[in-house]
């Protein structure tokens, strides 16, 4: 699978002490859309991607979508981070 498009939606929570900088939609092979991908800023200032998750009865968050292949995971991260950096925020 390959990333065919990424849409970035600014959602900066830094003023509130949050780590979310944007939300994203990722389309794979023009057939599958993943909504709710978050662009997060780590404590060291680096960006990372968080996949959609849901809080379980155990109080922990569990990913609803997760790439099973390291190559696809890296490809999605690179595409989302690049789109975020290219976005006119």
C-alpha positions as CSV (number, residue, x, y, z in Angstrom):
1,X,0.0,0.0,0.0
2,X,1.1,3.6,-0.6
3,X,-0.1,6.9,0.7
4,X,-1.9,8.7,-2.1
5,X,-3.0,11.8,-0.3
6,X,-2.9,13.6,3.1
7,X,-5.1,16.5,4.3
8,X,-4.0,18.5,7.3
9,X,-6.4,20.3,9.6
10,X,-4.7,22.6,12.1
11,X,-5.7,21.8,15.7
12,X,-3.0,23.4,17.8
13,X,-3.5,22.8,21.5
14,X,-0.1,24.1,22.7
15,X,-1.6,27.2,24.3
16,X,-3.6,24.8,26.5
17,X,-0.6,22.7,27.4
18,X,-1.5,20.0,24.8
19,X,0.7,18.2,22.3
20,X,-1.7,18.0,19.3
21,X,-0.6,20.3,16.5
22,X,-3.0,19.1,13.8
23,X,-5.4,16.4,12.7
24,X,-5.0,14.6,9.4
25,X,-6.8,12.3,6.9
26,X,-4.6,9.8,5.1
27,X,-5.7,8.0,1.9
28,X,-4.0,4.7,1.0
29,X,-4.1,3.5,-2.6
30,X,-7.1,5.8,-3.3
31,X,-9.3,3.1,-1.7
32,X,-8.9,3.5,2.1
33,X,-9.2,6.7,4.2
34,X,-8.0,6.9,7.8
35,X,-9.5,9.9,9.7
36,X,-8.4,11.0,13.1
37,X,-4.7,10.8,12.7
38,X,-3.0,13.3,15.0
39,X,0.2,15.2,14.5
40,X,1.8,15.4,17.9
41,X,4.8,17.3,19.2
42,X,7.0,15.4,21.7
43,X,8.6,17.0,24.8
44,X,11.9,17.3,22.8
45,X,10.1,19.2,20.0
46,X,10.0,16.3,17.5
47,X,6.9,15.5,15.6
48,X,5.2,12.1,15.7
49,X,2.0,10.5,14.4
50,X,-0.8,9.1,16.6
51,X,-3.4,6.8,15.1
52,X,-7.1,7.0,16.0
53,X,-7.8,5.4,19.4
54,X,-10.6,4.8,21.8
55,X,-10.7,4.6,25.6
56,X,-11.5,1.1,26.8
57,X,-13.3,-0.1,29.9
58,X,-9.9,-0.6,31.5
59,X,-9.2,3.2,31.2
60,X,-6.4,2.7,28.6
61,X,-6.5,4.0,25.1
62,X,-6.4,1.4,22.3
63,X,-5.5,2.1,18.7
64,X,-8.4,1.5,16.3
65,X,-6.1,1.6,13.2
66,X,-2.5,0.5,13.1
67,X,-0.2,-0.3,10.2
68,X,1.1,-3.9,10.5
69,X,4.2,-3.3,8.4
70,X,7.1,-1.1,9.4
71,X,7.5,0.2,5.8
72,X,3.9,1.4,5.7
73,X,4.2,2.9,9.2
74,X,7.3,4.9,8.1
75,X,5.6,6.0,4.8
76,X,2.5,7.3,6.6
77,X,4.6,9.1,9.2
78,X,6.8,10.8,6.6
79,X,3.8,11.7,4.4
80,X,1.8,13.2,7.4
81,X,4.8,15.1,8.8
82,X,5.8,16.4,5.4
83,X,2.3,17.6,4.7
84,X,2.1,19.3,8.1
85,X,5.4,21.1,7.5
86,X,4.2,22.2,4.0
87,X,0.8,23.4,5.3
88,X,0.5,27.1,5.5
89,X,-0.4,27.3,9.2
